[in-house]
């Protein structure tokens, strides 16, 4: 049985719904401070507000579909780092990757990784793959590709695909990055303790969810 402290330490508490407002962000920040949640993940407009609450802040980049240009993603990442974000969840251009164009994904991630990692206080970069759209071989290839570029985490879902994390996708991702420093974050559809425990048991070191108390034992 995982404790509340263990779940909190692995959780990115997300506030990324289009309708989320200031109150939702402040409530998430208060929960994070009270329980020791790893990070609060917000959309770019709320990064500065969340930083001002004294929590560890993650921002999304290229959200939710990853179709911004590499230059746009780099500029967005730079702005979020300047605003105080210490983690970036970047939606890769999975449409281009699945169409056989890895160059675009390499360009966008390399530019962001250069920004994030070449600092005295490196920023964590997570690549959102949107696993619901991949065959198993394609998911394995994408996971290895991102790990070879040096991302800190590969992440299952944005929450805006066909579905969120599944055990089969997570197993494929974990196996693909085995032996590398890259870790796996499960997100999308994690709504209760059993969901959280399932993905932690598999080997995920980070979870993404828009709720917290429902995940506690």
C-alpha positions as CSV (number, residue, x, y, z in Angstrom):
1,X,0.0,0.0,0.0
2,X,1.4,3.4,-1.0
3,X,1.1,6.2,1.5
4,X,-0.4,9.6,0.8
5,X,3.1,11.0,1.0
6,X,4.4,8.6,-1.6
7,X,1.6,9.4,-4.0
8,X,2.0,13.1,-3.5
9,X,5.7,12.9,-4.1
10,X,5.1,11.2,-7.5
11,X,2.2,13.5,-8.6
12,X,2.0,16.3,-11.1
13,X,-1.3,17.9,-10.1
14,X,-2.7,19.2,-13.3
15,X,-4.8,22.3,-13.9
16,X,-5.0,22.4,-17.7
17,X,-8.7,22.4,-18.6
18,X,-9.6,25.3,-20.9
19,X,-12.2,26.4,-18.4
20,X,-9.8,26.3,-15.4
21,X,-9.4,29.7,-13.8
22,X,-7.5,31.4,-11.1
23,X,-9.4,29.8,-8.2
24,X,-8.6,26.3,-9.6
25,X,-4.9,27.1,-9.8
26,X,-4.8,28.5,-6.3
27,X,-6.6,25.5,-4.9
28,X,-4.2,23.1,-6.5
29,X,-1.2,25.1,-5.1
30,X,-2.7,25.0,-1.6
31,X,-3.0,21.2,-1.9
32,X,0.5,20.9,-3.2
33,X,1.9,22.9,-0.2
34,X,-0.2,21.0,2.3
35,X,0.6,17.5,1.1
36,X,4.0,17.8,-0.6
37,X,2.8,17.3,-4.2
38,X,5.7,17.1,-6.5
39,X,4.6,19.8,-9.0
40,X,1.6,21.8,-10.1
41,X,1.2,21.6,-13.9
42,X,-0.6,24.6,-15.4
43,X,-1.1,26.2,-18.8
44,X,1.3,29.1,-19.7
45,X,-1.0,31.9,-18.7
46,X,-0.9,30.7,-15.1
47,X,2.8,29.9,-14.6
48,X,3.6,33.1,-12.9
49,X,0.6,32.9,-10.6
50,X,1.6,29.4,-9.5
51,X,5.2,30.3,-9.0
52,X,4.1,33.2,-6.7
53,X,2.4,30.6,-4.5
54,X,5.7,29.0,-3.7
55,X,5.2,25.6,-5.4
56,X,7.2,23.6,-7.9
57,X,5.7,24.6,-11.3
58,X,5.4,22.7,-14.5
59,X,4.1,24.2,-17.7
60,X,2.8,22.6,-20.9
61,X,4.4,23.4,-24.2
62,X,2.8,22.9,-27.6
63,X,-0.4,21.8,-25.8
64,X,-2.5,19.9,-26.4
65,X,-1.8,18.5,-29.9
66,X,1.9,19.3,-30.5
67,X,1.4,20.9,-33.8
68,X,3.3,24.2,-33.2
69,X,6.5,24.7,-35.1
70,X,9.8,23.9,-33.5
71,X,10.6,27.6,-33.2
72,X,7.2,28.4,-31.6
73,X,7.8,25.6,-29.1
74,X,11.3,26.8,-28.2
75,X,10.0,30.3,-27.7
76,X,7.1,29.1,-25.6
77,X,9.5,27.0,-23.5
78,X,11.9,29.9,-23.0
79,X,9.1,32.2,-21.9
80,X,7.9,29.6,-19.4
81,X,11.4,29.1,-18.0
82,X,11.7,32.9,-17.7
83,X,8.4,32.9,-15.8
84,X,9.7,30.4,-13.3
85,X,8.6,27.0,-14.5
86,X,11.1,24.3,-13.5
87,X,9.5,21.5,-15.5
88,X,8.1,21.4,-19.1
89,X,5.6,18.9,-20.4
90,X,6.2,19.1,-24.2
91,X,3.7,17.6,-26.6
92,X,5.8,16.3,-29.4
93,X,4.6,16.5,-33.0
94,X,3.5,12.9,-32.9
95,X,1.5,13.3,-36.2
96,X,4.8,14.1,-38.0
97,X,6.6,11.3,-36.2
98,X,4.0,8.7,-37.1
99,X,4.1,10.0,-40.7
100,X,7.8,9.1,-40.8
101,X,9.2,12.5,-40.0
102,X,11.5,12.2,-37.0
103,X,13.5,15.3,-38.0
104,X,10.8,17.7,-36.9
105,X,10.5,16.1,-33.4
106,X,14.3,16.0,-33.1
107,X,14.5,19.7,-34.0
108,X,11.8,20.8,-31.5
109,X,13.1,18.6,-28.6
110,X,16.8,19.4,-29.2
111,X,16.1,23.1,-29.1
112,X,14.1,22.8,-25.8
113,X,16.6,20.5,-24.2
114,X,19.4,22.9,-25.0
115,X,17.5,25.6,-23.3
116,X,16.4,23.5,-20.3
117,X,19.5,21.5,-19.5
118,X,22.3,24.0,-20.2
119,X,21.6,25.9,-17.0
120,X,23.0,26.0,-13.5
121,X,19.5,24.9,-12.4
122,X,18.4,22.4,-15.2
123,X,14.8,22.3,-16.1
124,X,13.1,18.9,-16.3
125,X,11.7,18.1,-19.8
126,X,9.0,15.5,-20.3
127,X,7.9,14.5,-23.8
128,X,4.2,13.8,-24.2
129,X,3.8,11.1,-26.8
130,X,0.0,10.7,-26.9
131,X,0.2,6.9,-26.8
132,X,-3.4,6.2,-27.9
133,X,-2.4,6.9,-31.5
134,X,0.5,4.5,-31.7
135,X,1.0,0.9,-32.7
136,X,3.2,-1.0,-30.2
137,X,6.3,-0.9,-32.6
138,X,5.7,2.9,-33.2
139,X,5.4,3.5,-29.5
140,X,8.6,1.6,-28.8
141,X,10.4,3.6,-31.5
142,X,9.1,7.0,-30.3
143,X,10.1,6.1,-26.7
144,X,13.6,5.2,-27.7
145,X,13.9,8.2,-29.9
146,X,13.0,10.6,-27.1
147,X,15.3,8.8,-24.6
148,X,18.2,9.0,-27.0
149,X,17.7,12.8,-27.3
150,X,18.0,13.1,-23.6
151,X,14.5,13.9,-22.3
152,X,14.0,13.3,-18.5
153,X,10.6,11.7,-18.9
154,X,8.4,10.3,-21.6
155,X,4.7,10.8,-20.8
156,X,1.7,8.8,-22.0
157,X,-0.9,11.4,-22.7
158,X,-2.1,15.0,-22.8
159,X,-5.5,14.2,-21.6
160,X,-6.9,15.3,-24.9
161,X,-6.4,12.1,-27.0
162,X,-8.7,9.2,-27.4
163,X,-7.8,7.8,-24.0
164,X,-5.2,8.1,-21.3
165,X,-2.5,5.8,-19.9
166,X,-2.9,2.0,-20.3
167,X,-0.7,-0.7,-18.7
168,X,0.2,-2.1,-22.1
169,X,1.5,1.3,-23.3
170,X,3.4,1.9,-20.1
171,X,5.1,-1.5,-20.2
172,X,6.2,-0.8,-23.8
173,X,7.6,2.6,-22.8
174,X,9.4,1.2,-19.7
175,X,11.0,-1.5,-21.7
176,X,12.1,0.9,-24.5
177,X,13.9,3.2,-22.0
178,X,15.3,0.5,-19.8
179,X,19.0,1.2,-19.1
180,X,18.7,4.9,-19.9
181,X,18.2,7.8,-17.4
182,X,14.8,8.5,-19.0
183,X,11.8,7.8,-16.7
184,X,8.1,7.3,-17.5
185,X,5.1,9.4,-16.5
186,X,1.6,7.9,-16.7
187,X,-1.2,10.4,-17.1
188,X,-4.8,10.5,-18.4
189,X,-7.6,8.6,-16.7
190,X,-5.9,8.3,-13.3
191,X,-8.9,8.9,-11.0
192,X,-8.5,6.7,-7.9
193,X,-6.0,5.0,-5.6
194,X,-6.0,1.7,-7.6
195,X,-5.1,3.6,-10.8
196,X,-2.2,5.4,-9.1
197,X,-0.9,2.2,-7.5
198,X,-1.2,0.2,-10.7
199,X,1.1,2.5,-12.6
200,X,3.6,3.0,-9.7
201,X,3.8,-0.8,-9.4
202,X,4.6,-1.0,-13.1
203,X,7.6,1.3,-12.6
204,X,6.3,4.8,-13.4
205,X,8.1,7.4,-11.3
206,X,5.6,10.2,-12.0
207,X,1.9,10.4,-12.4
208,X,-0.3,13.1,-13.9
209,X,-3.8,13.7,-12.6
210,X,-6.3,16.6,-12.1
211,X,-7.3,15.2,-8.7
212,X,-5.4,14.3,-5.6
213,X,-7.5,13.3,-2.6
214,X,-9.3,10.7,-4.7
215,X,-5.9,9.0,-5.3
216,X,-5.1,8.5,-1.6
217,X,-5.5,5.1,0.1
